[in-house]
Amino acid sequence: MSRTAPAYDYDVLVVGAGHAGTEAALAAARMGARVALLTTNLDTVGQMSCNPAIGGVAKGQIAREVDALGGAMGMAIDRTGIQFRLLNRRKGPAMHSPRAQADKKAYQQEIKRIVEEQPGLALRQETVEDLLVEDSPSLINDSRPVTKRIVGVQVRGPATYRAPAVILTTGTFLQAIMHTGEATTAGGRAGEGTTAGISGALARLNFELARFKTGTPPRINGRTIDFERCEIQPGDDQPRAFSYMTDRLAVEQLPCWITYTNESVHQLIRENLERAPMYSGQINSSGPRYCPSIEDKVVRFADKSQHQLFLEPEGRQTQEYYVNGVSTSLPRDVQDEMFRRIVGLENAEVMRYGYAVEYDYCPPHQLQPWLETKTVGGLFFAGQINGTTGYEEAAAQGLVAGANAAILQRGKSPWVLARDEAYIGVLIDDLVTKGVDEPYRMFTSRAEYRLRLRQDNADRRLTRMASELGLVDETRLRRLEIKEGEIDRVTNGLQTVHTVEGSLAHRLKRPEVTWESLVQTCPELSGVSPDVAEQVEFDIKYEGYIARQDAEVDRQKRMSTKKIPAAIDYSALSHLRAEAKEKLTRVRPINLAQAARVSGITPADIALLTAYLEGRYGRSR
């Protein structure tokens, strides 16, 4: 007797349980959606596939924004971190970036615990093999016509999961191939397989697919490192938490260590370049320019006699050390010999060899600014499938996609973070508007309003917004309100207390005057909490600069109100340049502000587009 394959019904399905997938599933569930998180292996939920760290330059800002929006990343690293540092302390506050080494396994287990305990979220071990869609003449959200709608996924077994929203967070697993020298293995991560069915489904749905390459360094046994010949890199004396809900960190920190390559190592690499997949022609995909392999460093920076390497512990209960700075796909014998020539690593034993991995991604111009695909309603992409690299970038996209998948159930307008509101807004706008030609990594230089988007004020920028969406609870909102009330009280007090040099607020504007020096003048300020004092100082010192940025923000917002109809035919704009027609048709911006940010679009193009919209569509209205 034939039996019908089992079927399960949810509001949101998330495929993949890495940093994007876990944040997507948690966000949708916090907002009340019934969510299923599907992963091929429950033992790798939230796994740190590469660097055992959270944060860094610009990445730390994103991690704090994810926390301010209720995400899990900040709390997880606070509970499992083994070293905490605030980078760029000597620079201005816009450049300050928190970074923490993680106990790799403990972090993964903490993320899995948070996922398992989230109400409304089912964690299931399943291998997704196909996407289920149906024809749809209906209109989605912004009256945008779509040809198809997602209705679920088919998993190996067989079984069906049905939902009106599906989020793909497949990481590096789409038709992935790993390379170590001449040897190749199918898989997106050492010891794991690859996924071909989803790539095939996307191709059948006419999505554009492309290939990227990334890599990871070897791991070595710490017992075989001569630390006395390396430089120690300790954590901060007073570590700073990632989560705004963590009052203080009381953690025994482990040191990292520094050593260097040398000319002998560089010569070895040059002699074996024909065996390196990137140089032998075995790999043709683009890799991350800002995280180059050691082979690339030796070739591109031939004038450098050495490159810095960081030896980073992977946890408290393991001797594995991550060799940050030696991402490589060179053959095993070359990796072994390379370490024998590095000071402090002459006797180092390799525990895991470095490798490169090629994988499919979907160029992100195929997405709306809320990460829903333009042609299949209810289908969202987040993480490395969009051409990004990094845990933080993935987590941010996952949270936004998860929130918007839940919003879709309510029939509400999608949630889009602007460039002046968050680094996350910069990240997503860059992806969908400018596209990628290499794996995208966030830098502070990408954010034109970075003085507003500091890591220290992410809660003040985003938590109230998150509360309105249902992403955070009343406890977190109340905590913010108390903090903001204290900031206002202290700021008003500084403005009303006068000395011969003017008010204390006026004195604090001076570059040479710090909060500490102000406390010496007015001892009663010593009772102000450090985080409130920091906010007051930065608000007062940079008030003028931020006011100038606000004027530009207002101009951009006025352009954002000028919507571009989804059905516009750019080929009908007779005076528009051919390049502009092609790029605007490809990106299909939703308003004039986004159109102006499309690569290659000039002010003259925008002027023509504005005139066309005000003429034809203005008359029709």
N, C-alpha and C positions, 0 to 999 in steps of 0.2 A: 504494500500500500504506500503510495507516494505521500510525502509529508511536505507541508509548506515551510519554507525557510523562516526561522524566527525573525521578527521585526520589533524594533524598539523605537519609541517616540520621545523626542525631546524638543526643546525650543532652540537650542544651540548645540552644534557639534564642533568640537575642536580636534583637529587631526595633528598629532605631534605634541609631546609633553616636555619640550625643552623650555628655555627661558621665555620665548614668545607664547608658547602654548599654555603654560601654567598660568601666566598673568592674564591671558585672554579668558581662560575658563573661570578663573577666580573673579575677574571683573564682571563677567556676565552673570555669574551666580550671585555675587553681592547685590546686583541690581534686580534680583528676583527671578531670573530665567532658570529653567530646568536645563542643566548642561551635562553633556557627556564628553569626557576628555579621553580620547582614544590614542593609545601608544603601542608600538610593537613590543615594548619591554618595560614592565613596571619597575624594574630594577635600575632604570636609567632616567627616571623622572627628575628634571632639574639638573641634569648632569653638566659639569663643567668640562667640556670636551677639550678645551685648550688651556688657556692661562687660568690658574686657580686664584683669581682675584676679581673683585668688583670695583668699579670706579676707575679713576684716572682722569687725565685732562679732558674736559667736556663730558666724558662718560660719567664722572662723579656727579655732575649737574643733572644728567638724565636720571641716574639712580635715585637721587633725592626727589626729583619730580615724580617718578614712579611711586615713591613712598608717599609723597604729599597727596597723591590720587588714590591712596589706599592699597597700593600694590604690596607684594610679599617680599620683594628683593631686599629692601632696607632692613626690615626686621630680621630676615634670615641671616644676613651678613653680620649684623650686630651680635647675634647669638652664636655665630660659628667662626667669626674672624680670629685670626692669630697674629695679625699685625695691622695697625692703622696709621696712616700718614695723611697729612693735608699737603698737597703739592702746590708749588708756586707761592709759598708764603711771602717771598720777597717782592712779589708783584702785587698789583692792586686786587681788590676783592672780587672783581669780575673774573679773574684768572684763577682764584683759589679752587682747587678740585680735590675732593676726598678720594682716597683709594685704600682698599683693605685686602690683605691676603686672606684667603679662606682656608679653613680646614675642608678640603674638597669633598670628602665623603659626608662629613657632618652637615655641610651646606646642602648637599643633595638630599639627605635624609630629612632635613628641616623643611625644605620646600615640599617634599612628598607628604610630610606630616600635615602641613598647612592645607594642602590640596585635599587630603583624605578627610580632614575635619571640617571642610567648608560645606555648610548646608546647601542643598540643591545641586551638588556637583557629584557626578558618578565617574570614578576613575576606572577605565576598562582596558584590559590588554587585548588589542585587536590590531590586525594588519589591514589597512584600507587598500582596496584594489581598484575601486572605480567610484566615480562621482555620478550621482543620479540627478538628472535635470528633466524639466518638462518645458514645452513651448509656452511662452507667456506674452500675450499681447498687452498685458496690464502695465500700469505705470508705477514706478518705485520712487518713494520719498519726494523728490523734487520734480515730479512729472517728467522724469527722464525715461524714454522708451527703452525697454530691454527686450531682447528676442527670446531669452530663456531665463528660467528661475531654478535655483538649486532646490532639491526636495530631500536630499539625503546622501548616504554613501553605502557602498557595498563592501563588506569585509570578508576576509577569507574565512571559510567555515562550512557553508556560506550563511551569512545573516545580513540583515538590512537595518541600518539606523536612519530614521526619518526625522527631518527638521527643516524649518524654513530658512535657517541660517547655518552656514558651514564656514569654519575658519581653517585655512590650511597654514600650518606652521611646521613645514617639513624639513627645515634646516638644510643640511648638506646631503640629504639622503635620496634626492631625486636622480635616478640613473647615475649613481656615484661610482667613481673609480679612484682607488688609492694608489699612489705611486711611491715606491722607495727604490731609487735607481731604476734599473731596467725592469724590475718586478712590478707587476700590477695585480690588484685584487679588487673585486667588486665590493663596494661598501662605502658608507658615509662616515664611518668612525671605526678605529681599530677594534677588531673583534666583533663587529656587527655588519649586517647586510645592507642592501640597498632597496629602493622602492621604484619599480618601473611602472606599475599600474596607474599611478596618479599622473605621471608625465604623459602617458598615452591618453588618458582622459582629457587632460588639458589641451593636448594637440588636437584631439577630435572636436573640441569646443572652439577651435581656431584661436587659442591663445598663442601669442608669440613666446617661444622658449629660446633661451641662450645658455651659454656655459660660462661659469667662473671657476677659478681655482683658489684654494686657500691651503694653508699648511700648518704644521705644528712641530715644535722642537722635540728633541729626545728628552727622556727623563732618566736621571742617573741616581745611583745609590749614594745617599748622603754619607754612609759609613766609609766610602772610598774617596771622599773629598778631603783635601788638605786645607782646612779652613784657615789655618795659621798663615797661609800664603795668599789669602783673599782678604778683601776689605769688608769690614762689617757694615751693615746698613740697618740700624735699629728703627723701631717704630717711634712715634711721638710720645713724649713724656706724659702728656695729657691727651689721650686719644679722643677723637670726636666721633660721635655716633652717626650712622647714616639715617636712621629713622627718627622722625620728629616725636615719636612715641617712646623713645629710649631716653631715660633721664641721665644716666651715666654709664660708662663702660668700665667694668672692673675685670680686666682680662690680663693674663700673663702673656706677654707678646714674645713671639719668636723672631729672631733676626733673619734678615736676608743677607746675601753676600754678593760681592762684586769681583769679577775678574775680567780679563781682556783677551781677545784674539791677538795674533801677532803676524809678522810677515811670513813665518814658516807655515802657519795655518792657511794664510791667503794663497801661498804658492801651491800648497796641496790642493786647494779647491780649484785653482786655475788649471792645474794639471789634469783634473778629473771633470772638467765642465762638460765634456762630450758624453759623460755618463749621467749628467743631471737632466732629468726629464724636461725641464724648462728650456734647456739649451740644446738638447739632442733632437728636438722636434716632437718628442713623445707627448708633450703637453702644449697646446696652442691657446688655451684659455687665458684671459687676463686675471692677474692676481692683485692683491691689495698693495698699492704703491707705498702706503704709509706703514706697512708692516712687512717689509721685504724679507725674503729668505736670505740666509747668509751668502748664498751664491750671488744673488742680486747685489748685495752690499759690496762684495769684493769686486764685481764688475763695474757697478755704477759709481763707486767711490774709490777708484783705483789709487788715488793719492793718499788715502788714509792708511796709516801703518797699523792701526788697531781699532777694534770695535768693542764697546762695553757689553758685558754679559752679566745678567742678574741670576743668581742661584736662589730660587724661591721654594721653600718647603711646601709640600702639598698637604700636610696635615700633622696633627700631634701624634698620631698612632702609626705613622709610616716614615720610612727613610727615603721615600721618593722625593727628588728635587727636580723642579721644572727649570730648564736652562733657557731663560728668557733672552732672546737675541740670536738664537741659533735655529730658527725655523728652517727646515731643510728637507729636501727629497733626495739627497745624495745617497749612494749605495751604503749598505751597512758597513763594509770594510773601510770606507772613507770616513764615515762618522766615527768609527772606533779610533782611527789614526788621528783624526782632528783633535779629539780630546787629549790624546797622549802628548800633544804639542802645546796645550794651554796650561798656564801656570795655575797650580792648585788642583788640576784635573788629570794630571799625568797617569794616575792609577784609577781613574773613575771607571766604574762599571755601568754600562748602559742597561737600563731595565726595560725601556721602551724606545724603539728607534723612531726618529722623526719621519714624517711622510707628508706628501701633498695629496689633496683630494680635489677632483673635478666633479662638478655637479650641475644640474639644471637649475635655472631660476627664471622667473617671469619678469621681463623689463617692466618697471613700475609705472610707466606712462599708461598702462592698462587699468589703473586704479583711480577711483575718486579720492578726494582729499580725506575721506573718512575710511579708506582702505577697502571699500567694497569694489568689486570688479565692475567695469563699465558695461559689460555685455551679458553677464549672468547675475541676475538679481539675487541677493542673499548670500553670495559667495565672497568671502573676504580672504585676503592674503596678509600674512604678517611674518616678519623675521627674514631669514636669509633667502627665502623664496623671492623676496623683493630686491635682492641684490645688495643687502647690507652685510656687515660683519660686526661681531661684538655682542656680548650678552645683554648689555644695557640697551643698545639700539633695538635688539629683538624684544626685550621685555616691554619697552615703551610702545612699540607697534602692537604687540599682543594686547596690552591693556586698552589701547584705543579701539582696536578691532573688536575685542570682546564687549566693550561698552556699547559700541554702535550696533553690534549684533543684537544686544538686548533692547536697545532703543528701537530697532526695526520691528520688534514684536509689539511695541506700543503704538506704532504708526506715527511716531514723532519725527521731527526734522533731525538729521544726523548731527553729531557733535564733531566740530572741527576746531582744533587748537590753532590759534594764529601764531605767526612768527614772533610777535611781540609778547606773547603770553608764556611761551615755554620753548626750551630746546627741542622738546618733542614736536612742537609745531614747525620748527625749522627743519627737523629731520624729515618729517612726512611731506612737507611742501617741497623740499629739495627733491625727494624721490619722485613724486607724481608730476612735478612741473619741469624739472631739469633732466630727470632720468639718470642713469648710471652707465659709465663705461669701464668701471672697476668696482670691486666691493666697496661699498660706502661706509666710511667711518666718520663719526662726529668730531669736530674740532671747535674750539671757541671762536676761531676766525670765521666760521660759517654763520655765526649769529650776529646780525648787525645791531641788535639791541642788547648785547651781552651785559651791559652795566645794569639793566633791569632784571636780567635772567640769571642772577647769581645763585650759587648753590645754597647760600644761607637763607634765602627768602622764598624758597619754593613753596613752603606751606602757606605763606601769605598770598602768593600768586594763585594757587591752585586748589587748596583744600575746600574753600567755600564753594567753588565751582563743582568740585567732586561731591560735596554734600547735596547740592541741588540735583545732581544726576543719580544719587543713591549709591555712590561708590564708597563712601565712608560713613561711619556711624556717628551718633551724637557725641560720644566720648571724645573723638578726635576733633570734631567741630568745636566743642566746648573748650577744649585745650587751646585751640587757636584763638578763640574769642578772648580768653583770659590773657593770653600773651599779647594780643593786639591792644587790649585795654591798658596793659602795663606800659607798652611802647608809647601810646598816646599820653599817658600820665607823666612819664619821664620826659618826653619831648616838650610838653607844655611847661613842665617845671624848669627846664633849661632855658626856655624862652622868657620866663618871667623873673629869673634870678639874674641880677645885674651886678657887674663890677665896674671899675674904672675903665676897663677895656671893652665894655658892652656886655650883652647877655652871655651866659655860658654857651648857649647855642651858637652865637656869633663866633665865640672863641674856638669852638670845636670845628668850625669850617676850615680853619687854618691847617695846612698840611702837617706842620710840626706839632700840633696839639693832638694828643691821643686821649682816649678815655681814661687811661691810667693817670695821666698828668692832671686831668680834670678832677679825678677823685682826690688827688692831693690837695687841690684848692677847696674842694667841697666834699669832706669826708662822708657826709650822709649818703652820697652816691654809691658808697661801697656795698650797700645792701642790694643794689640792682643785680639781678641774675645775669650771668655772662651772655646768654643768647639775646636777652632784651637789650643789654648795653651795646652789643655788636650791631643790632638792627638800628638803634637810635643813632649811633655814630655814623654808620654808612648812609642812612637817610639824610642826615644833616650835611655831611661832607659832599655828597654827590647830588644834592638837590638841583643845582643849576644844570649839571650835565644831563640828568634824567629829564628835566623840563624840556631841554632841546630835543631829546629823543622823542618825547611825547608829541611834539609838534609834527614830526615825521610820521609817527604812528597814526595820528589823526588824518593825515593826508592819505595814507594807505587805506584806512578804514573807509574814507569817502569813495575811493576807487572800488573797494570791496562791495559797496552797495549797488554798484552798476553791474547787474547780472548779465550773463551772456546766455541766450536761449540754447538749450541742448540741440535743437534742430537746425542751428545756423549752418549755412553752406558757405564756407570760406572761399570756395572757388568762384562765387558770385561777386566777390569784391574785386572789381576789375582793376583798380589801381594798387591793390596790395601786392607786394613782391611775391614771387613764386616760392621763395624759401619760407616766408612768413605763412603763406597759405598751407604749405606742407606741414610745418611745425605746429601750427595752431590746430590743424585737423588731427594730427597725431595725439596731441595732449588734450585737446578739447577743454580748455580752462573754463571754470564756472563763473568767473567774474573778471573785470578789467585788471584788477590788482594781480591776480594769478597770471593773466595773459602777459602782463608787463615783465614777469619774472621768467618767462620761457626763454631758454637760451637762444640767442640770435634775433630776438624780437626787439625792434628799435622804437624809440619814442614816436617816430613818424608812422610806424605801423599801428601803434596804439591810437594815434590821432585819427587815422583813417578808420580804424575799427569803431572808435567812439562816434564819429560822424555817421557811419553806416547804421549803428544801433539806434542813435537818436533820430535818424531819418526814417528808415524803414519800420523798425519796431516801435519807435515813438509814435508814428502815425497810426499803426495798427492798434495800439493801446487807446 
